[in-house]
Amino acid sequence: MSEYIFKLPDLGEGTVESEIGEWLVKVGDAVAEEDVVGTMMTDKAAVEISSPVSGTVVKLAGEPGDMIAVGAPLVVFDTNAAGSEKAPKADAAAPPAAQKKTAPKKKQAAPAVDTGSRVVTSPAIRRRAKEAGVDLAQVPGSGPGGRILRDDFDNYLEQQGKPLTPSAPTRETKEIKVIGVRRMIAERMTQSKREIPHFAYVEEIDITELESLRQHLNAQRASSRRLTLLPLLSAALIRALDKFPQCNATYDKERNVIVQHGPVHLGIATQTADGLKVPVVKNAQHHSLDQLSDEIRRVTTAARDNTIRRDELSGSTITVTSLGKLGGIVTTPVINMPEVSIIGVNRAIEKPVVVNGQIAVRLTMNLSSSFDHRFVDGSDAAEMIQHVRGMLEHPATIFMHP
């Protein structure tokens, strides 16, 4: 046996160890060079790990959830078993090529897979494909480099007559290990609630005129570029932060310093198959309404299909979170540390209200926001939300220069 030890590469961001997210191979599996063998978790996302050699898997470093130090053995291969003495393209400690990935070979009983065509997709889609019994090599990808996106996979399932979601599970008790993104979410939420005294503020806003403007602007747009309420709300928030810089701030705990940021790096809380992520629209204050809408759409889509860059998942100075149609009447959003403010958007509903002494049906929506009460006084928080409310109820003011 010719043994090759593949060590965990440096995944960037100064990490000294990483958590095993998922294995896509098992001991005894034959893999080709650049096949994806599993995922490792950083603080921001799952990173696919590609094999630097062809061979048979002899040993795996641990189970999902285990922590592995950078430079420690990750996978042991028998390279003789592959019938190849080809050396790896790069040193074992060097990061694998991010875009050169393929799905592991199928078992012998399954149809042969062309390992020359590298399948590029997200870990979430790989899991769905495994559950649905789908060979990803047969799925056309429309993303960069032929990457299989969520819509590509859903369209393929529809064409094959397969359900978009797995069949209803049986009612049996099971234990689910808290690992990966879910573990990180749990740790951060716990830390945020433990360390930050949250001050919640809820205000009802009449968005009838705002919705009328949105529909007018969308009348001549392609469906792929239609405005939602989120960029309009974000535009108003960005304007309001000029007057309330204490809300566009982060707390540096190590230095015990509040950093009031000039630029607005807008975090957009996004639900993904891997859990909650917060992609960031950098320098949002420089964007026009259309640019802001396009950027929000781009970063949230990239977060969901795991094509987002790591630097776009950090550095936010204030976050907007919305549950859309599931938004309910009131929510209590948890602050995204180290920020001091988060703006929550609830569901828009029509209701009877009194306008100039007359009952009228108006479209209303609540903003449920939270602030770090150590650094944002209640009066400042309320005044900022009232300022946002004024612009949303009179949307022309969003676009007026001060």
Buried (B, 14 or more C-beta within 10 A) or exposed (E): EEEBEBBBBBBEEEBEEBBBBBBBBEEEBBBBBBBBBBBBBBBBBBBBBBBBBBBBBBEBBEEBBEEBEBBBBBBBBBBBBBEBEEEBEEEBEEBBEEEBBBBBBEEEEEEEBEBEEBBBBBBBBBBBBEEBEBEBBEBEBEBEEBBBBBEBBBBBBEEEEBEEEEEEEEEEEEEEEEBBBBBBBEEBBEEBEEBBEBBBBBBBBBBBBBBEBBEEBBEEEEEEEBBBBBBBBBBBBBBBBEEBEBBBBBBEEEEEEBEBBEEBBBBBBBBBBBBBBBBBBBEBBEBEBEEBBBBBBBBBBBBBBBBBEBEBBBEBBBBBBBBEEEBEEEBEBBBBBBBBBBBBBBBBEEEEBEEEEEEEEBBBBBBBBBBBBEBBEEEBBBBBBEBBBBBBBEBEBBEEEE
